[in-house]
Amino acid sequence: MPRQHVEEIPDGDGGTVEVKLGLWISNTNSRRAKLAGEQLDQFVRSGSTGAETGRAQRPPRRAPGRPCPPVPVVSEEQRPA
């Protein structure tokens, strides 16, 4: 979930409240080492990626099997003066 994700939930008075869910998940992921045992269990059960390993799992930046483009090699003659 992106850090900027916002959920609108009913507030009980007919209105809604904006909850910055992406920010909460990001902050909880970074502070999970400080969570109490029951809190960490609930966080893991909520489906958070990386909570059980102690490290946040991020999706790969490139599709699997696609190599990164090669780094261009510039010879001494090609370098600008």
N, C-alpha and C positions, 0 to 999 in steps of 0.2 A: 504494500500500500504506500503510495507516495506520501511524503512528509506533509504536503500541503492539503491532504484530504480532509474535508469537513463534512460531518454528518449533522443533519437537522433532526432533532428528536422532540416529541411533544412534551410540553412542560406541565401539563395537567390543568392549565387554565385556558385551554383552547389555542394557545400560541405554540411557538417552537423555540428551541434553544439550539444554537450552533455549538457543536462539540468538535474540537480540533483533534479528531481521532488519529490521524497520521502522525501528528506531533507527539501525542501521548504514547503511541506504540513505539516511535523512535526513541523517546526519552526512557521508556521502560526497558527497551532492549539494551540501551547503553548502561542502565543502572541495575540490571538483573542480578548482579553479584551481591547487591545489598538487600534483595528481596528475602523476606522470611520464607521458610519452607512451603507453607500453604499458599502463599502468594505466588511463588515460583511455579508450583504445581498448577495453579489456576491459569497462569500465563502460558505455560506449555500446552495445557488443554485447549486454550483459546486458539491454538494453531499458529502461534508466533514462530517465524522461522529463526532458527539458531538459538532459541531459548534453552533447549535441552543440551546443546553443545557448549554453551558459554560464548559463542561467537555468532554474530549476525551473518546470515547467508544472503549474499546478493546474487542476483541473476548475472550470468556472464554478459559482458558487453557486446560480444560477437556471437553469432550463431555457432554452435559446435561444428567443427569441420571446416570453418572458414578461417584461413590463415590471415594474420595481419599483413598489411602491405609492406613490401620491403623498404628499408631505409635507404634513401638515395645516397650514393657515394659520390662525393665531389672531389675531383683531383685538384692539385695545386694550380694547374693552368685554368681551371674553370672558376676558381674562387674570385670574387670581385676584389678589386684593389682597395 
